[in-house]
Structures are given as structure tokens and as C-alpha cells.
Amino acid sequence: MTESTGTPTRRTEILDAAAELFARRGYHGVSIGDLGRAVGLTGPALYRHFRGKDAVLAEILLDISHRLLAEGTRRVAAAGDPRDALDALLRWHIDFALGNPALIVVHERELDNVPEPQRHEIRRAQRAYVEEWVGVLLRLHDLPEERARAAVHATFGLLNSTPHSAGALGREAMAALLHAMATAALTRAAGPA
């Protein structure tokens, strides 16, 4: 979220700082005061922007889930064939994961700390994103739907490991490695069970 001038809004600054803090120290290791200090506010001043720490976390995870789904859906729709769609999904997810390591950590670790209504919406968006990938795999390969879904989840495990592994190589080399590994894994998903 940015204002029309292209500068981050205060809410965006809070969300970005919170993602970094939650990734580094965990949701329970961060106080409202910590969040406020990270963006030059007092803890109580943060309540003008969010009703509490759980609302900050919920907005971070809702945003991630909706962004992944929207862009994934757009890329699949724009692809000429299933191979192009898979390539577009891989490139999108790899770019997102490498560019947002804190968000990936928070996304995989903190969902249980989100209040139930938002958690349900996050899970709905996550499932829809997975189903975009599953649909592409089913168009590419003759395989059971359960196997395609399991392959997608395993591939996400690989791609979302980047906060722990990306520092070993430069971003470009890591993106190429992840793309090659994930393509190989998803191609092998069609092999014998």
C-alpha cells in the first residue's frame, strides 16, 4: 500500500516493521511498544492504525495470501499453455519468496496467532492458491488430484525454505536453482507412485 506519491503509508511502514520483528523474534516476542518504536511511534499511538498486535499480524497474513492468489491467478490466466503457466507460477513464487524472506517466515510460522475469522479467510486464500497450481499440474500430467496437491505442497516447502538457504548464493543464482529443482520435482510428480 502506498499513497499516490509512491511513498509508503504509515500502515505499510507498521506492517513492514512488524513482519521483520515477527520473523526475527516471533509473534509472542514482540510487544505493541516494540512495534511502535520500530516506526517512531509510542505503543498507544499504534492503536490509531490497528486495534492490536493480532490485527497487525492478521493484515500481514491476509495481504500475503491475497497477493499470492491474485498474482498466481493472473499469471495462469495469461499463460499460453500449462507449461507456460507452471513456469509463470514458479517464477512468481520464487521472486516473492526471495524478495520477502520475513513475510515467508511469518506466513509459515504465525498463522495460529491470528483470530479465527481472519485465519479462516487466510486459509481460504491459501487453498485457492494451491488449487491454481494443482489445476496446472493436472493439465500437464495425468495423475491423481491428491498426488498433484501433495506435489504442490512439497514444492512450496522447497520454495519457502529460502529464508534459511538463500544467503548461500546470490539472488539470481538461487532463483535459477530453485526454478530448476521445483520444475524437476513437479515434472517427476507424474512418475510412478
HELIX and SHEET records of a PDB file:
HELIX    1   1 ARG A   10  ARG A   25  1                                  16    
HELIX    2   2 TYR A   27  GLY A   29  5                                   3    
HELIX    3   3 ILE A   32  ALA A   38  1                                   7    
HELIX    4   4 GLY A   43  LEU A   46  1                                   4    
HELIX    5   5 LYS A   53  ALA A   78  1                                  26    
HELIX    6   6 PRO A   82  GLY A   99  1                                  18    
HELIX    7   7 PRO A  101  ARG A  109  1                                   9    
HELIX    8   8 LEU A  111  ASN A  113  5                                   3    
HELIX    9   9 GLU A  116  LEU A  140  1                                  25    
HELIX   10  10 GLU A  145  LEU A  159  1                                  15    
HELIX   11  11 THR A  162  SER A  165  1                                   4    
HELIX   12  12 ALA A  166  ALA A  168  5                                   3    
HELIX   13  13 ARG A  171  ARG A  188  1                                  18    
END                                                                             
